[in-house]
């Protein structure tokens, strides 16, 4: 995933977050490699900005957050660990969606069963969230997901 982000020329903090994106588990991957009380340890290793992106990514309640990604209006994140909501900066929302696209495209490229099951929904998400994706990320989404049978 970090290599994908590097190809997209993502900010170094986003690339570092890509290396550790699931350290706290995610809404779709319920295995955590680190406890939440170890956040300072990860921050010391990859930098505070990158760790904050890892936390944002891991804490996201996808069912509550994903539908809000569109080109207008704020995105209100629901933290699946605490239940609290907050409105991240546009920069953080863009970083979150870039991480999401890189991760999902990498997963789907490696697992044809998951690709068959989730590609259509993910393409709709990324199309809806186009305003939050870099041109390189959007191009990769179109190339990998846009020519699939459900789009014909």
PESULMO-V875060 format. One record per residue. N is the residue number from 1. RES is the residue in three letters. PHI is phi as a letter, one per 40 degrees, with the letter a starting at -180 (NA if undefined). PSI is psi in degrees with one decimal (999 if undefined). D_LAST is the distance of its C-alpha to the last C-alpha in whole Angstrom. Layout:
n	res	phi	psi	d_last
N	RES	PHI	PSI	D_LAST
N	RES	PHI	PSI	D_LAST
This chain:
n	res	phi	psi	d_last
1	UNK	NA	-41.2	28
2	UNK	c	-36.8	31
3	UNK	c	-39.3	30
4	UNK	c	-46.4	27
5	UNK	c	-36.1	28
6	UNK	c	-42.3	31
7	UNK	c	-34.4	28
8	UNK	c	-0.7	27
9	UNK	f	40.5	30
10	UNK	c	156.0	31
11	UNK	d	143.8	34
12	UNK	d	-34.6	37
13	UNK	c	-36.3	37
14	UNK	c	-40.3	33
15	UNK	c	-42.9	33
16	UNK	c	-40.8	36
17	UNK	c	-35.0	35
18	UNK	c	-31.4	32
19	UNK	c	-28.5	34
20	UNK	b	16.8	36
21	UNK	d	-29.7	33
22	UNK	b	18.3	33
23	UNK	d	-34.5	37
24	UNK	c	12.0	38
25	UNK	g	173.2	35
26	UNK	a	172.6	32
27	UNK	c	-22.9	30
28	UNK	b	-4.6	28
29	UNK	a	94.9	31
30	UNK	c	38.7	34
31	UNK	b	122.3	36
32	UNK	b	138.1	38
33	UNK	c	-20.5	40
34	UNK	b	148.7	42
35	UNK	c	156.0	44
36	UNK	c	-28.3	44
37	UNK	c	-3.0	47
38	UNK	c	11.7	47
39	UNK	d	-40.9	45
40	UNK	c	-31.4	48
41	UNK	c	-48.9	47
42	UNK	c	-40.0	44
43	UNK	d	-38.9	45
44	UNK	c	-30.1	47
45	UNK	c	-42.7	45
46	UNK	b	-3.2	42
47	UNK	g	146.8	44
48	UNK	c	-44.6	43
49	UNK	d	-40.9	40
50	UNK	c	-41.8	38
51	UNK	c	-39.4	40
52	UNK	c	-35.5	39
53	UNK	c	-39.0	35
54	UNK	c	-43.5	36
55	UNK	c	-45.2	37
56	UNK	d	-45.3	35
57	UNK	c	-48.1	32
58	UNK	c	-31.3	34
59	UNK	c	-7.8	35
60	UNK	c	125.3	32
61	UNK	c	96.8	31
62	UNK	d	-40.8	27
63	UNK	c	-33.3	27
64	UNK	c	-32.2	29
65	UNK	c	-46.1	28
66	UNK	d	-43.7	24
67	UNK	c	-17.0	24
68	UNK	c	-13.7	26
69	UNK	c	107.4	24
70	UNK	a	-179.7	23
71	UNK	c	-9.8	24
72	UNK	b	156.5	27
73	UNK	g	157.3	30
74	UNK	c	157.1	32
75	UNK	b	118.4	31
76	UNK	b	116.0	33
77	UNK	c	138.0	33
78	UNK	b	123.6	35
79	UNK	c	115.9	36
80	UNK	c	-17.9	36
81	UNK	c	-39.5	39
82	UNK	b	-19.0	41
83	UNK	g	-5.4	40
84	UNK	c	157.8	40
85	UNK	b	152.7	38
86	UNK	a	164.8	38
87	UNK	b	98.2	36
88	UNK	c	160.6	36
89	UNK	c	160.7	36
90	UNK	c	-37.9	33
91	UNK	d	-43.7	33
92	UNK	c	-35.9	33
93	UNK	c	-39.9	30
94	UNK	c	-44.0	29
95	UNK	c	-42.6	30
96	UNK	d	-46.2	29
97	UNK	c	-33.4	25
98	UNK	c	-43.9	26
99	UNK	c	-43.1	27
100	UNK	c	-48.1	24
101	UNK	c	-46.8	22
102	UNK	c	-45.2	24
103	UNK	c	-50.1	25
104	UNK	c	-41.3	21
105	UNK	c	-40.6	20
106	UNK	c	-43.7	23
107	UNK	c	-46.8	23
108	UNK	c	-31.7	19
109	UNK	c	-22.7	20
110	UNK	b	-9.8	23
111	UNK	b	100.0	22
112	UNK	c	-31.2	19
113	UNK	c	-44.5	20
114	UNK	c	-37.3	20
115	UNK	c	-44.9	17
116	UNK	c	-36.4	15
117	UNK	c	-37.2	17
118	UNK	b	-8.6	16
119	UNK	c	-43.6	14
120	UNK	c	-46.7	11
121	UNK	c	-39.5	15
122	UNK	c	-37.8	16
123	UNK	c	-40.4	13
124	UNK	c	-43.0	14
125	UNK	d	-49.9	17
126	UNK	c	-33.3	17
127	UNK	c	-42.8	15
128	UNK	c	-36.8	18
129	UNK	c	14.9	21
130	UNK	d	-39.2	20
131	UNK	c	-14.8	23
132	UNK	b	-6.5	25
133	UNK	b	144.7	23
134	UNK	c	162.0	25
135	UNK	d	-40.1	23
136	UNK	c	-41.3	23
137	UNK	c	-43.8	21
138	UNK	c	-41.4	18
139	UNK	c	-42.4	18
140	UNK	c	-39.6	18
141	UNK	c	-44.7	16
142	UNK	c	-43.5	13
143	UNK	c	-42.6	14
144	UNK	c	-34.5	14
145	UNK	b	-26.1	11
146	UNK	c	-19.7	9
147	UNK	b	14.4	7
148	UNK	c	163.1	7
149	UNK	d	-34.3	5
150	UNK	c	-14.1	6
151	UNK	c	-3.5	4
152	UNK	c	999	0
